[in-house]
Amino acid sequence: TLHKLKRKYGGSVEDVLAFLEKAKRQLDEVEFATDRIEQLQKKLSGLQKTLLEQGTALTEARKAAAQRLQREISSELMQLDMPKIRFVCEFSEQTPQENGLDAVRFLMSANVGEALRPLSKVASGGELARIMLAMKNVLAAEDSVGTMIFDEVDTGVSGKTSQKIGIKLRALAMSIPDDRMAQVICITHLPQIASMADCHFEIKKSTDGASTKTRITRLKEDEVVAELARLLGGANVTDGIIDSAREMKELAKREK
């Protein structure tokens, strides 16, 4: 029979046997297709149930964490002289994805009576910087980022508030667990914030008429006092202002 098949269809005996096995498999798939579909449907139902259970558990954990986050960030913002801001984590359902069943976004209201809106639509540059500082302070223990840069986080704030910001920046640098410290880089024009730093750099632009260069210089201790005095007094730096700058630096050292 094999030789007859070989003569009829060509190829070797092995080819014919291989064709026979393939035909058997295809026949089995046709005969047992209904059973296979039922098996796959049961498996799919089980996976969907597991997805829903684990997604629901993740949602509950997220909502509990969101309540703590809202309280802690609100507390931080009050310390940064932003007591009227409301900060809320908003949850909405989404099609199940690898990150769960929820779409989460941060909303805020800057003033009493205003509706909650996305951060970028409400906060000014200075407010947004302080909100990010508050969030970083709250999340620092869980954050793997080793370097944080704050560009003029003091925009639009008073001297009292800027002192609080300086203390918060220092706390942020010291808040990483396991005896590790974060590197906090802050660009500022306020002496209350600058005085809290461990290391000071002056950034200065110069031009020769054809090109502009930016020079960064690390300041020595006496130069730090002189720069703080310049920030305090502007163009007219008196001995009294220099004494105030020196006292500010000493107070910052004791605070640290």
Sine and cosine of phi, psi and omega as CSV:
sin_phi,cos_phi,sin_psi,cos_psi,sin_omega,cos_omega
0.00,0.00,-0.67,0.74,0.02,-1.00
-0.88,0.47,-0.65,0.76,0.01,-1.00
-0.92,0.40,-0.59,0.81,0.05,-1.00
-0.90,0.43,-0.68,0.73,0.03,-1.00
-0.89,0.45,-0.64,0.77,0.00,-1.00
-0.87,0.49,-0.70,0.71,-0.01,-1.00
-0.92,0.39,-0.56,0.83,-0.07,-1.00
-0.97,0.26,-0.70,0.71,-0.12,-0.99
-0.96,-0.28,-0.18,0.98,-0.03,-1.00
0.98,0.21,0.12,-0.99,0.00,-1.00
1.00,0.03,0.07,-1.00,-0.04,-1.00
-1.00,0.06,0.14,-0.99,0.05,-1.00
-0.89,0.46,-0.62,0.79,0.02,-1.00
-0.88,0.47,-0.61,0.79,0.03,-1.00
-0.90,0.45,-0.64,0.77,0.00,-1.00
-0.91,0.41,-0.68,0.74,0.02,-1.00
-0.90,0.44,-0.63,0.77,0.03,-1.00
-0.90,0.44,-0.65,0.76,0.05,-1.00
-0.89,0.45,-0.62,0.78,0.01,-1.00
-0.89,0.46,-0.71,0.70,0.01,-1.00
-0.90,0.44,-0.65,0.76,0.03,-1.00
-0.89,0.46,-0.67,0.74,0.01,-1.00
-0.90,0.44,-0.62,0.79,0.03,-1.00
-0.89,0.45,-0.69,0.73,0.00,-1.00
-0.89,0.46,-0.68,0.74,0.01,-1.00
-0.90,0.44,-0.61,0.79,0.03,-1.00
-0.91,0.41,-0.68,0.73,0.03,-1.00
-0.87,0.48,-0.67,0.75,0.00,-1.00
-0.88,0.47,-0.59,0.80,0.02,-1.00
-0.95,0.32,-0.70,0.71,-0.07,-1.00
-0.93,0.36,-0.57,0.82,-0.06,-1.00
-0.95,-0.32,0.36,0.93,-0.04,-1.00
-0.87,0.49,-0.67,0.74,-0.02,-1.00
-0.88,0.47,-0.70,0.72,0.03,-1.00
-0.89,0.46,-0.65,0.76,-0.01,-1.00
-0.90,0.43,-0.65,0.76,0.02,-1.00
-0.89,0.46,-0.68,0.73,0.02,-1.00
-0.89,0.47,-0.66,0.75,0.03,-1.00
-0.88,0.47,-0.70,0.71,-0.01,-1.00
-0.92,0.40,-0.61,0.79,0.02,-1.00
-0.91,0.42,-0.63,0.77,0.04,-1.00
-0.90,0.43,-0.68,0.73,0.02,-1.00
-0.89,0.45,-0.67,0.74,0.02,-1.00
-0.89,0.45,-0.67,0.74,0.02,-1.00
-0.88,0.47,-0.65,0.76,0.03,-1.00
-0.90,0.43,-0.67,0.74,0.02,-1.00
-0.92,0.40,-0.63,0.78,0.03,-1.00
-0.91,0.42,-0.62,0.79,0.04,-1.00
-0.90,0.44,-0.70,0.71,0.02,-1.00
-0.89,0.45,-0.67,0.74,0.03,-1.00
-0.86,0.51,-0.71,0.71,-0.02,-1.00
-0.91,0.40,-0.67,0.75,-0.01,-1.00
-0.90,0.44,-0.75,0.66,-0.03,-1.00
-0.94,0.34,-0.59,0.80,0.05,-1.00
-0.91,0.42,-0.64,0.77,0.03,-1.00
-0.91,0.41,-0.66,0.75,0.04,-1.00
-0.89,0.46,-0.65,0.76,0.03,-1.00
-0.91,0.42,-0.65,0.76,0.03,-1.00
-0.88,0.48,-0.70,0.71,0.00,-1.00
-0.89,0.46,-0.68,0.74,0.02,-1.00
-0.90,0.43,-0.64,0.76,0.01,-1.00
-0.90,0.44,-0.69,0.73,-0.04,-1.00
-0.92,0.40,-0.60,0.80,0.06,-1.00
-0.91,0.42,-0.68,0.74,0.03,-1.00
-0.91,0.40,-0.58,0.81,-0.01,-1.00
-0.90,0.44,-0.61,0.79,0.04,-1.00
-0.89,0.46,-0.68,0.73,0.04,-1.00
-0.91,0.41,-0.67,0.74,-0.01,-1.00
-0.88,0.48,-0.69,0.72,0.00,-1.00
-0.88,0.48,-0.71,0.71,-0.01,-1.00
-0.90,0.44,-0.72,0.69,-0.09,-1.00
-0.94,0.35,-0.65,0.76,0.02,-1.00
-0.93,0.37,-0.63,0.78,0.05,-1.00
-0.88,0.48,-0.65,0.76,0.04,-1.00
-0.89,0.45,-0.68,0.73,0.03,-1.00
-0.89,0.46,-0.67,0.74,-0.03,-1.00
-0.92,0.40,-0.57,0.82,0.07,-1.00
-0.89,0.45,-0.63,0.78,0.03,-1.00
-0.93,0.36,-0.35,0.94,0.03,-1.00
-0.99,-0.16,0.41,0.91,0.05,-1.00
0.87,0.49,0.64,0.76,0.11,-0.99
-0.78,-0.62,0.87,0.50,-0.13,-0.99
-0.96,0.29,-0.32,0.95,-0.09,-1.00
-1.00,-0.03,-0.11,0.99,-0.03,-1.00
-0.97,0.23,0.73,-0.68,0.14,-0.99
-0.97,-0.23,0.75,-0.66,0.00,-1.00
-0.86,-0.51,0.81,-0.59,-0.11,-0.99
-0.70,-0.72,0.64,-0.77,0.14,-0.99
-0.99,-0.11,0.90,-0.43,-0.05,-1.00
-0.99,-0.15,0.74,-0.67,0.01,-1.00
-0.94,-0.35,0.65,-0.76,0.15,-0.99
-0.61,-0.79,0.49,-0.87,-0.04,-1.00
-0.96,0.27,0.53,-0.85,0.09,-1.00
-0.67,-0.74,0.30,-0.96,0.11,-0.99
-0.85,0.53,0.72,-0.69,-0.04,-1.00
-0.76,0.65,0.80,-0.60,0.01,-1.00
-0.73,-0.69,-0.02,-1.00,-0.03,-1.00
-0.90,0.43,-0.34,0.94,0.01,-1.00
-0.98,-0.18,0.22,0.98,0.11,-0.99
0.94,-0.35,-0.28,-0.96,-0.08,-1.00
-0.99,-0.17,0.03,1.00,-0.14,-0.99
-0.89,-0.46,0.56,-0.83,0.27,-0.96
-0.95,-0.32,0.83,-0.55,-0.09,-1.00
-0.87,-0.49,0.67,-0.74,0.10,-1.00
-0.59,-0.81,0.39,-0.92,0.00,-1.00
-0.99,-0.10,0.77,-0.64,0.03,-1.00
-0.85,-0.52,0.42,-0.91,0.04,-1.00
-0.49,-0.87,0.36,-0.93,0.13,-0.99
-0.80,-0.61,0.83,-0.56,-0.10,-0.99
-0.99,0.16,-0.41,0.91,-0.07,-1.00
-0.68,-0.73,0.42,-0.91,0.01,-1.00
-0.86,0.51,0.73,-0.68,0.03,-1.00
1.00,-0.02,-0.21,0.98,0.01,-1.00
-1.00,0.08,0.54,-0.84,0.00,-1.00
-0.95,0.31,0.43,-0.90,0.06,-1.00
-0.95,0.30,0.71,-0.70,0.00,-1.00
-0.61,-0.79,0.28,-0.96,0.05,-1.00
-0.84,0.55,0.52,-0.85,-0.08,-1.00
-0.79,0.62,-0.73,0.69,-0.09,-1.00
-0.91,0.41,-0.33,0.94,-0.03,-1.00
-1.00,-0.03,-0.19,0.98,-0.12,-0.99
-0.89,-0.45,-0.75,0.66,-0.18,-0.98
-0.98,0.20,0.60,-0.80,0.17,-0.99
-0.98,0.22,0.09,-1.00,-0.01,-1.00
-0.86,0.52,-0.71,0.70,0.00,-1.00
-0.92,0.39,-0.66,0.75,0.02,-1.00
-0.90,0.43,-0.68,0.73,-0.01,-1.00
-0.89,0.45,-0.63,0.78,0.03,-1.00
-0.89,0.46,-0.66,0.75,0.01,-1.00
-0.94,0.34,-0.58,0.82,0.06,-1.00
-0.90,0.44,-0.68,0.73,0.03,-1.00
-0.90,0.43,-0.61,0.79,0.05,-1.00
-0.89,0.45,-0.69,0.73,0.03,-1.00
-0.89,0.46,-0.69,0.72,0.00,-1.00
-0.90,0.44,-0.67,0.74,0.01,-1.00
-0.90,0.44,-0.62,0.78,0.03,-1.00
-0.90,0.44,-0.65,0.76,-0.01,-1.00
-0.94,0.33,-0.63,0.78,-0.12,-0.99
-0.99,-0.10,0.02,1.00,-0.14,-0.99
-0.84,0.55,-0.63,0.78,-0.07,-1.00
-0.91,0.42,-0.43,0.90,-0.02,-1.00
-0.97,-0.24,0.00,1.00,-0.13,-0.99
-1.00,-0.02,0.74,-0.67,0.01,-1.00
-1.00,-0.06,0.00,1.00,-0.01,-1.00
-0.97,0.26,0.82,-0.57,-0.06,-1.00
-1.00,-0.01,-0.32,0.95,-0.03,-1.00
-0.76,-0.65,0.77,-0.63,0.01,-1.00
-0.80,-0.60,0.73,-0.68,-0.04,-1.00
-0.90,-0.44,0.81,-0.59,0.05,-1.00
-0.90,-0.45,0.90,-0.43,-0.04,-1.00
-0.99,-0.14,0.97,-0.26,0.02,-1.00
0.80,0.60,0.82,0.57,0.04,-1.00
-0.91,0.42,-0.22,0.98,-0.05,-1.00
-1.00,-0.01,0.13,0.99,-0.06,-1.00
-0.84,0.54,0.83,-0.56,0.10,-1.00
0.96,0.28,0.39,0.92,-0.01,-1.00
-0.90,-0.43,0.34,-0.94,-0.01,-1.00
-1.00,0.06,0.10,-0.99,0.01,-1.00
-0.88,0.47,-0.64,0.76,0.01,-1.00
-0.89,0.45,-0.71,0.70,0.01,-1.00
-0.92,0.39,-0.62,0.78,-0.02,-1.00
-0.90,0.44,-0.54,0.84,0.06,-1.00
-0.91,0.42,-0.65,0.76,0.05,-1.00
-0.90,0.43,-0.62,0.78,0.03,-1.00
-0.90,0.45,-0.68,0.73,0.04,-1.00
-0.86,0.51,-0.67,0.74,0.03,-1.00
-0.91,0.42,-0.64,0.77,0.01,-1.00
-0.92,0.40,-0.64,0.77,0.03,-1.00
-0.89,0.46,-0.67,0.75,0.05,-1.00
-0.89,0.45,-0.70,0.72,0.02,-1.00
-0.88,0.48,-0.61,0.79,0.02,-1.00
-0.89,0.45,-0.65,0.76,0.00,-1.00
-0.91,0.41,-0.41,0.91,-0.06,-1.00
-0.97,-0.22,0.06,1.00,-0.20,-0.98
-1.00,-0.09,-0.02,1.00,0.00,-1.00
-0.97,0.26,0.73,-0.68,-0.05,-1.00
-0.96,0.27,0.02,-1.00,0.06,-1.00
0.88,0.48,0.58,0.81,0.08,-1.00
0.87,0.49,0.39,0.92,0.07,-1.00
-0.97,-0.24,0.59,-0.81,0.03,-1.00
-0.93,-0.36,0.58,-0.81,0.08,-1.00
-1.00,0.10,0.47,-0.88,0.09,-1.00
-1.00,-0.09,0.93,-0.37,0.00,-1.00
-0.96,-0.28,0.85,-0.52,0.05,-1.00
-0.93,-0.36,0.83,-0.56,-0.06,-1.00
-0.78,-0.62,0.82,-0.57,0.10,-0.99
-1.00,-0.09,0.86,-0.52,-0.11,-0.99
-0.55,-0.84,0.38,-0.92,0.12,-0.99
-0.89,-0.45,0.11,0.99,-0.02,-1.00
-0.97,-0.25,0.79,-0.62,-0.04,-1.00
-0.91,0.42,-0.49,0.87,0.00,-1.00
-0.88,0.47,-0.56,0.83,0.03,-1.00
-0.99,0.12,-0.70,0.71,-0.04,-1.00
-0.86,0.50,-0.57,0.82,-0.07,-1.00
-0.91,0.41,-0.35,0.94,-0.04,-1.00
-0.99,0.14,-0.13,0.99,-0.07,-1.00
-0.97,0.24,0.46,-0.89,0.10,-0.99
-1.00,0.08,-0.47,0.88,-0.06,-1.00
-0.65,-0.76,0.70,-0.71,-0.08,-1.00
-0.87,-0.50,0.66,-0.75,0.08,-1.00
-0.79,-0.62,0.64,-0.77,0.10,-1.00
-0.98,-0.20,0.76,-0.65,0.03,-1.00
-0.94,-0.35,0.86,-0.50,-0.10,-1.00
-0.69,-0.72,0.68,-0.73,0.06,-1.00
-0.99,-0.16,0.56,-0.83,0.08,-1.00
-0.59,-0.81,0.40,-0.92,0.00,-1.00
-0.65,-0.76,0.55,-0.84,0.06,-1.00
-0.96,-0.27,0.20,0.98,-0.01,-1.00
0.99,-0.12,-0.42,0.91,-0.01,-1.00
-0.95,-0.31,-0.49,0.87,-0.03,-1.00
-0.51,-0.86,0.27,-0.96,0.01,-1.00
-0.88,-0.47,0.71,-0.71,0.01,-1.00
-0.84,-0.54,0.53,-0.85,0.08,-1.00
-0.91,-0.41,0.78,-0.62,-0.02,-1.00
-0.88,-0.48,0.71,-0.70,0.04,-1.00
-0.90,-0.43,0.83,-0.56,-0.07,-1.00
-0.80,-0.60,0.75,-0.66,0.08,-1.00
-0.98,0.22,0.74,-0.67,-0.08,-1.00
-1.00,-0.05,0.63,-0.78,0.13,-0.99
-0.99,0.16,0.14,-0.99,-0.13,-0.99
-0.86,0.51,-0.70,0.71,0.00,-1.00
-0.93,0.38,-0.52,0.86,0.04,-1.00
-0.95,0.32,-0.54,0.84,0.05,-1.00
-0.89,0.46,-0.72,0.70,0.02,-1.00
-0.88,0.48,-0.68,0.74,0.00,-1.00
-0.89,0.45,-0.64,0.77,0.00,-1.00
-0.94,0.33,-0.64,0.77,0.07,-1.00
-0.88,0.48,-0.64,0.77,0.04,-1.00
-0.89,0.45,-0.64,0.77,0.03,-1.00
-0.90,0.45,-0.65,0.76,0.03,-1.00
-0.92,0.40,-0.56,0.83,0.01,-1.00
-0.96,0.27,-0.70,0.71,-0.16,-0.99
-0.95,-0.30,-0.14,0.99,-0.02,-1.00
0.95,0.30,-0.73,-0.68,-0.08,-1.00
-0.97,0.24,-0.45,0.89,-0.07,-1.00
-0.97,-0.24,1.00,-0.03,-0.01,-1.00
-0.99,-0.15,0.91,-0.41,0.00,-1.00
-0.98,-0.19,0.15,-0.99,0.04,-1.00
-0.88,0.48,-0.59,0.81,0.02,-1.00
-0.90,0.44,-0.62,0.78,0.02,-1.00
-0.93,0.37,-0.64,0.77,0.05,-1.00
-0.89,0.47,-0.66,0.75,0.05,-1.00
-0.89,0.46,-0.64,0.77,0.03,-1.00
-0.90,0.43,-0.65,0.76,0.02,-1.00
-0.90,0.43,-0.67,0.75,0.02,-1.00
-0.90,0.43,-0.67,0.74,0.02,-1.00
-0.91,0.41,-0.62,0.78,0.03,-1.00
-0.87,0.49,-0.66,0.75,0.01,-1.00
-0.92,0.39,-0.62,0.78,0.03,-1.00
-0.92,0.40,-0.66,0.76,0.05,-1.00
-0.89,0.46,-0.62,0.78,0.02,-1.00
-0.91,0.42,-0.65,0.76,0.03,-1.00
-0.88,0.48,-0.67,0.74,0.01,-1.00
-0.92,0.38,-0.60,0.80,0.03,-1.00
-0.89,0.45,-0.62,0.78,-0.02,-1.00
-0.95,0.30,0.00,0.00,0.00,0.00
